[in-house]
Amino acid sequence: MCGIVAMYSREAPISGDKLRRATGALEHRGPEGQGTWISPDGRVGLGHTRLSIIDPAGTQPIESEDDQYRIVVNGEFYDFESIRRNLESRGHRFRTGSDSEIALHLYEDMQSDCLEHLRGEFAFILWDAKNETLFAARDRFGIKPLFYAQINGILYLASEAKAIFAAGVRPAWDHDSVFQSLYASSSLDRSLFQGVRQVPPGHFLLATLEGVRLESYWDVSYPRKGNKENQLPEKECMEHVHHLLDESIRLRMRADVPVGYLLSGGLDSSTMLGLASTYSGKPLTAFTIAFNDKKYDESPGAREMAKHVKADHHVMDVSENELADHFAESVWHGETIQYNAHGPARFLLSRAIRQAGYKAVMGGEGADEIFAGYGFVRGAVLASNSSGILPKWLKLSLRLLRPMNQTERRVARTSPWLARLSRLFALPAWASSGLVEWLELLRSIIAADYLAQFQGRDPYRVFFSNFDARAKLFGREPAKQIIYLWLRSLFVNYHLAADRLDMAHAVEVRLPFLDHKLFEFASQIPVSLLAKGGQQKYVLREMGRPYVTDSVYSGAKKPFWAPPSTLQRESKLFELIQDTLRGSVMTSIPFFDQAAVVALLDKLPTLDEAVRGPLDPILMMMASMCFLHERFGL
């Protein structure tokens, strides 16, 4: 796990000083060493900051035997030893013992097809001098970030946008991307910054004298409804999920440093810890965040689970004052909008993990995406499982043809497209009503002149146009259609942005549920089995039952969410949000009507707690944009 940088010019030489500044801007990702390289003609430069997890001596950039290829890598390639042995049998000579080097030699043999053989979370950049090609790739799910910009004839790539800015690219807001982000509908190839894009998950980038292009090498592929070609009986399905998750966890336990475990006390992380404990000959080490509000605190269940497997358990109590003190810093590292104080909480947890002597941990993210565990898909799950005399196609037709209810009409004022989609996907009432509140509140606080720039735009239609709906969505079970859209939007741009909070303290987080071999198999499991009998995550729950406590097995999903600042009116965090949104930085942001925002803040004390809580994500969103504006000089 490291930081990577590249600069590529088709004509004039690049600046070595800018390359070094960009590399230095990622020192937090790799505090154990830095390396840069510039090609003999001066047109290509690579930079790397090192966090040693495998092979402490494996410095980068790494060059090939004939000096024609060089690579910098961020992340981990699993099962690399067997690939290395195969490459060595074909005559390749390795310079390091690092897992990173296998990508270099695989590319030598098969160019972009090398990606089919790489398993893990990664982003890498490779210079192919033989073909004068810069090749960069991002893992299938987007666990590892990779940004790029093309400015004045130079292509910049980096693990974080701040490194691109350190190389001299001027930071500014991307007004179009911000508009889409306000409606939680940003695309995978955009960032909040003008001219700065992302290599999407499952894609590679090629830069040559002819230009720059992106190509897809992998995508989630759900079966069409009724396709039973790859379906196994329930018992065999459970066994295969167990085998693949078992393998995924064991591969991620491989490291030359101790590996810890993030433990929330929920089913996902508890199953991961329980399985891992059966492979270890000594007690594992687990880390948990504790909040002082019991409604949001999962530490009691985590303590019980840690005791169950005899783990060495570290619980970090986080106060509202600490969240306030580190909110702006966590936003700067995260480089994106934050909707809750779980951002600074994750930032502080990673710091505590590093202080405890760990720089690699495993986490449970991805299980809800595999096993349909989110509440917002529950309506679609139940619709898939429902029985009756009417065929499903007729039920769907009746649902689409019936008149809109009041909630759907309110959604349609902002997005007729979204109103239709909510009926198509059978969104639960709480999700639809929450969406209405969000959309109506947004309309009341967005600056009129900014909104006028997008008059007539339906943000959700724009978002939906990014997908090949016929190939990826049509004919699939509604729950899987929703999950696909989630995987290709907020999951990458928000949830997986936690990488930058963890790497702020050089902590690598490995995600065994986001193993593509496990995901490819589980994607074929019908929703009727994923939620058999209406039970959330039935497959994972039953498969993991021998490894978890009874309370974990029977417990409901509880998202990782910090107590809302609006419910803590005497706290430092609440004061921070108030002062920020009333202040001069907010005045200079062109997206919001500050007078309307201040009126909302003035009204907060008179509102019931049930009303104040749902307002918190919008207030946190605006405050985080203030911190981005100020810290990046936008």
N, C-alpha and C positions, 0 to 999 in steps of 0.2 A: 504494500500500500504506500503510495508515494504521490508526488506532484510531477506533472509532465508539461513541457512547453515545446513548441516548434514555431519557427518562422521560415517562410518560403517566399522567395522572390523570383519571378520569371526573368528579370533583367538585372537591375542594380543589386549590388551586394547588400546584405542585411547589416544591421548595426550590432556588433558584439556587446556593446554596453546595454542596449535595449534587451538583448537576449538574457544577459546576466541579471538585469533588474527584474525581468519577468520571472526568471527562475527563483530569484531571492524572495519574490512576493509569495511564493509557495513554501517557504521554509517551515511553516507550521505543519504542513503535511508530511514533510520529511526532514526532521531536525538532525539526522545522523550523517549528513553529507550532501554535497551538491556537485553536479558535473554538467559541463556544457561542451558542445562540439559544433564547429562550423566547417562546412565543406571547403575543399581547396579553392573553389571558384567564388566562395563567399555568399552564395545564393540560398543556402540552407543552413539552419541552425537547430539543434536539439538541446533541451535542458531537462534536468532531472533533480529532484530532491528526494533523498533516500530515507525510507523507514524500513529497517531490515527485519523481516519476518522469516524468510527462508534465505539461507546462505548470507551471513553477515558480510562476507567479502564480495558479494555480487554487485559491484558498482556499475552505474550506467552513465551515458549510453553504452550499449553493448554492440560490438562490431562483429561481422561475420568473418570466416576464415580468410576470404579473399578481399576483405575490406570494401566490398561493394554494397553492403547493407548495414544500416545502423538502426537501433531501436531504443525507445524509452517506454516504460510500461508502468501503469498504475493499476494495482489490483493483484489478484491471485488466479493462477491456473491450477486446477486440481487434477490429481492423477497424472501429474507431469512426469513422474519417474518412468512410467511405462512408455510414454511418448518419447521421452529422451532416449530410452534404450533402443527403441525402434529407429530413431533418427541416427543414433550412433552406429547401428548395424548397417545403415545405408551410407556410412562414410562421413557423417558430419562430426566435426570436432568442437567441443564446447569449451568456452573460456571461463565459465563460472559454474557454480552449483545451483544457481537461481532458477526458479520455475519460469521466470520471465523469458529466458533465452530460447525456450522451445518455440515461441511465436516467430522468432527471427528465422530459425531453420525451417520451420514449416512453410513460411512464406517463400523462402528460397526455392522450395520444391513445387509449391502449388499456388503461389500468389494468393488471391482473395479467397480461394477455396480452403485456405488454412483455417478459416474461422469455424468451419464445420467440426474441427477436431479440438477446439478449445472449449473448456468447461470451467465456468467460474464467473467472477465479477471482475471486469477489467475495462480499461481504456488504454490504447497504445498508439504510438505514432512511429512509423518506420520510413526511413529514406532508402529508396531503391535507386542507387546511382547508375546501375546498369541500364535501367529503363527511364531514368530521370523522372521518377514518380514518387510523390509523397503519399503514403498509404496510412490512413488512420481509421481505427475501428472502436466501437463501443459495444459493451456486452448486450445480451438479448433483452434484458429487462430495464437497462439504464441505471443499474446500481451505481456504477462509476460515472462521474460527469465528464463531459468533453465539449468545451465551447470553442467557437471559431469566429473569426472576423476577417473580412477582406477590405483593406483600406489602402488606397494609393498604390495599388499594384503589389501589396504584400499580404500574404495569408498568415494569420496568427492562429495558433491552436493552444489551448491550455486547460488544465483541470478546473480552473476557476476563472471567472471573468476578471477578477481583480488583477490577475497576472497579465491579461491582455491590456488592461489600462496602464499597468506599470511599464509596459513596452512602448507606451506613448499614444495609444488610441484614446481619444477623448471620450469620457463617459457622458451619456445623455439618455434621457428617457425615450423609450420606443412607445409613442402615444398609441399606436394601433395595438401593440401587444398588451399594454396596460389596460386598454378598454376590454379586451377579451379576458384578461386576468381578473378584472373587477367582477366579471360574471362567471368566474371559475371555469372558463372555457378556452384556456390558452392551448396552443398546439405544441407538439413535442419538439419542433425545430426552432422555437423562439425563446428569447429571454426577455427580461424587462428593459434591456439596454439596447439603444439604437445601434444597428449594425452588428450586434453580437448574437450569434445563433448557436444552436446546439446540434451536434451530431445525434440524430434520434436513436433510441434503443434499437438494437438489431440492424444497424446500418454501418456502412463504411464510407469513408470519404477518399476520393482520388484527386490529387492535384498534379497537373502536368502543364506543359507549355501551352496546351490547348485550352486549359481552364480547370474549373473545379466542379466535381459532380458527386452526388450522393447516390448510393445504391443500397437496397434492402437485402439482407442475407437471411433473416429469420423473422417470423411473426407468430403470434398465438393463432392456432388453428382449431376452432371448435367444430365438432361434427354437426351435420344437419340433423334436425329432429327426425327421429325414427330410424336413423342409421345405426344399426346394431353390429356393424362389421367388426369393430374392435372391442366390443363390450364383453367383459368377463362376468361369471357368476359372482355374487356378493363375496363369498368366502375367498375366492381367488383374487378378486379385486383388492380386498383388504390386505391379503398377503403380499401382493405386488407393491401396493403403496408402502407397506411396512418395509419391504426390501429396499425400495428406492430411497425412502427417507433415511433409513438406516445407513445406506451407502453414502448419501449426501452428507450426513452428519460426520461419519467417520473420516471422509475426505477432508472436511473442514477442521477436524481436530489436528490435522498434520501441520506442524509448524516447528521452527527451531526456537520458539519462545513459548511461554505458558499461554494458554487460551482460556479466557473467562467466558461467562454466560450472562446475558441480559435476562433478568427474570421479572416478569410483571405479576405473576400469580394467576394469569389466565391460561387457557388450554394450550395455546400455541407454544409459548416459551416454556411452559411446564413440561409438555411432551418432549420438546427438544432436550431439556435438561435431564429428564428422566431417561430417555434413550441414551444420551451421552454418558450418563453415570454408569451404565452397564458395560461400557467399553473401557472405562478408566480404572486403573488399579489403585488410584488414590482419590481423596475427596476433591470434587470440583469446586471452583470459586464462582459465586453468582453475585450480581450487582442489581440493586433495586432502588427506585426512587420512592420516597414517601412524602405525601402532602399532609398538611395539618387539617384539611377538611376530609372527614371520613367518607363523604360521598364520592370523592375522587381518589382516595388512597387505596391502593391495591397491596400495600406491604403486608397486611396480616395473612393473606392467602399465599404471598410469596414466601413469608417466613415458614409457614406450614409446609410448603412444597420443598423448600431448602432443607428443612429438618428431615423430611421424608427420605431424601436421597443423601443425607449427611453431608451436605455441601457447606463450604466455608462461605457464609453469607454476609455481604456488606450492604447495609441499608443506608442510603444517603437522604437525610431529612432536608427538604428544601423549603425555605421560608419565602413569603411574599417579598420581603426586603431583598433577598438574594436574586429572585427573579427580576425585580426592578433594576437592580444594580447591573445585571448582565444582559438585559433585553437588547439594548442597542448593539452591543458587541456580537450577540448571537445573530442578529439580523445582518450585520456586516459580513459575518462569516457565511451565513446561509445564502445571501445574495438573492433572496426572494421574499415575497409577502409571507407574514406569519399571522395566523388567525387565533392563536392561543399561546399562553405562556409555557406550553410544553416545549417550545423551541429553546428558550434559555434553560429549562429544566434538563433537556437532553444535553445541552452544552455543558452544564455543570456536572452531570453524571459522567460524561466522558473525561472531564478534568479529574474527577475523583478516581476513575478507573486508571488513568495514567499515573496518578499519584500513588496508587496502590501497587504499582509495578507491572501493570498489564498494558500491552499495546495491541492486543488482538482479542476480540470477543465474538461470540455468536449471538444472533438475535432471531426473533420469531416472525419478523415481517414476511408477508407473502402467503401465509396460511389462509387468511380470509379470501384472498384472490383465488387460491386453488379450490377451496372447499365451500365457497359461496357463504361466507360467514357474516357479511355485512347486513345491518338492519335495512339499508335502502334497497336490497334485493329481495327482502323477505316476501313482499307482495307477489313478485314474479315467481319466486320459489313455490309459494303456496298455489299460485295459479297453475304451475307446471304439475303439481302433485294432485290437484283437485280432480275429482271424478264426477260424472254426471251423464245425463242422456244426450247432451248436446256435444257435438264434436268440437275440438279446440279451435278449428278455423272459424266455426260459426260464432263461438263465444267472442273471439277476437273481433270479428266483423261487427257484432252487436255493440261491443265496447267502443269501437271507433265511430260507429254511426249514431250512437246516442247523443243527445244534446250535451254541451259542456255544462258541468256544474259550476258553482260560484267560484271555487278555488281555481279551476282550469281557466275560467274567463279572466280572472285576475292575472294569472300567469301569461295569458295570451296578450295582455296589454304591452308586455315587454317582448315576448317571443311566442308568436303563434306556432312556430316550429316546436318549441319545447312543450307547449300545451298538448300538441298531438303526440309527442314522444312519451309524455308522462302517462297517457292513456294506453299507448301501445305496449309500454313496459310494465304496466300495472304498478306504478309507484305507490307505496303505502301512504295513507292520509297524512301521517305526521311529516313525511318527507315533502309531500306536495305543499302542505301548509307552511312548513319552514322555508321552502323555496319562495313562496309568495311573500313572506315577511322580508326575506333578503332582497328580492327584486324591488319591492315597493320602497324599502328603506334606501336602497341605492339610488333610485330615481329622485328621492327627496334631497340627497346630499351631493350628487354629482353636479359640477359647475355647468351652467346652461351653455356657455360658449364651447366647452369641451364636448358636451353631449351633442351639440349641433354638428360637430365634425363627422358624426356617425349617424346622422339622421337617416332613418329608413333601414339601418342595418339591424338584422336579427343575429345577435352574437352566437346563438346556438345553431342557427343554420350554417353560419360561417364555420363553426367548430365541426359540425357534422360533415361538411363538405371535404374535410381533410381525409375522410375514410372511404375506402372502396366498399360501400355498404353491401353491394350485391355479392362480393366475394367473401366478406368477413362477417356480415351481420344477418343478411336475409336468410331465413330458413333455420336459424339457430334458436335454441331455447331462449326465451326472453331474459332469464336470469344471466345467461352467459353473454347475451348482447350487452347488458348493463355492465358486467364485469370487464368486457373487452373495452368499452368506452372509458371506464375508470382506469384500466391499466394503461391506456394511451392518453391520459390527461393528468388529473390531479395526483395519481399515484406516483408518477415520475416527477412531476414538477413541484410537488409539495412533500409527500411522504418520503421519497427517496432523497430529497434534498437534505435529509438528516446526515447524509455522508459528510457534508461540509461542516456540520456542527461537531460530528465525531472527530473529523480530521483536523479541526481547529486545535486539538490536543494530540494529534498523531495517534489516534486510536482506530484501528481497522475493525469494521464490523462485517462478519461473514453471515450470509443468510441462506441456511440450508433449504428452506422452503422454496426459494427462488433458484432451484437447480433445474435447468431446462429439461433434463431427462425425466425428473419427477413431474414437472409441469406438463410436459407433452403427454404423459400417460394419464395424469389426473384430468386433463382437459377433455378426455373421452368419456369420463364417468357421467352418466345422466343425472340431471338434477333430482330425479326421483330417488336416487340412492344417496346423493350428497346431503340431502335433507330428509331422509327416510322418516316417515311418521311425523313430519313437521319439526324434527329435532335439528337444531343448528349444527352444522359441521359433523353430521352423523358418522361419516367415514373416519375422520381424524379422531373423533371422540371415542369410537369403539376400538379403533386400532391402538390408540394411546392409553386406553383404560388401565392396563397392567402397570403403567409407569408413573401414574399421577395419583394424587390424593382423591378421596371421594368428593371433596368439596370442589376441586378443580373439574372433575369429571361431570358433575351435575350443575356446575355454575354457568351463568349466562355471560355472553360477551360484554366486556367493559372496556371501552376505548381508552387509550392513553390520552388523557385530557387534564390539564391543570385547572384548578378552581378559577372560574371567571373573575376578572378584575372588578367587574361591575358589582359583584357581591361582596367586595371587601372595601367598603367606602372609607375606612380609616387607614388603609394600608398604603405603603410607599408605592406599590404597583399602581393602585388606583390613582394616586396623585400624579405619578409619572404620565399616565395616559391623559389625564385632564390637562396637565401643564403643556404636554406636547401638542395636543390638538388645538389648544387655545393660543399657541405661540407663533413666533415669526416664521419658523420653518414651514409650518402648515400654510401660512399665508402665501409663501412662494411656490407651493405645489399647484400646478395648473388644473388638477383634476377634480377638486372638491370645492363646494360652496362653504367657506369656513363659517359664515354667519349661520347657515342651516345646521352645521355640525355643532357650533356653540349652543344653539337653541336646544339641540338634542341633549347635550351635556347638562345644560341647566335643568332640563326636565327629569333627568335620571333620578334624583332623590325622591321624586314624587311617585315613581313607578313601583309596582309590585315586584317582588323578587323574581317571579315567574316570567315577567316581561323583561327585566333588566338582563337576565342571563343570556337570552338569545341575541341581545344587542352586542354582546362582548366581541364576537368574531369580527364585526365590522369596525368597531373601535380599535381593536388590535391591528387589523389590516391597515387602517389609516395611519396609526402610530408607527408601524413598521415601515411604511412608505416614507414617513418623515425621516426616520433614521437612515434609510437608504439614500434619500435625497441629500441629507447632510453629510453622511460619511463618505459617499462617493462623489460629492460635489456635482450633482446632476443639474 
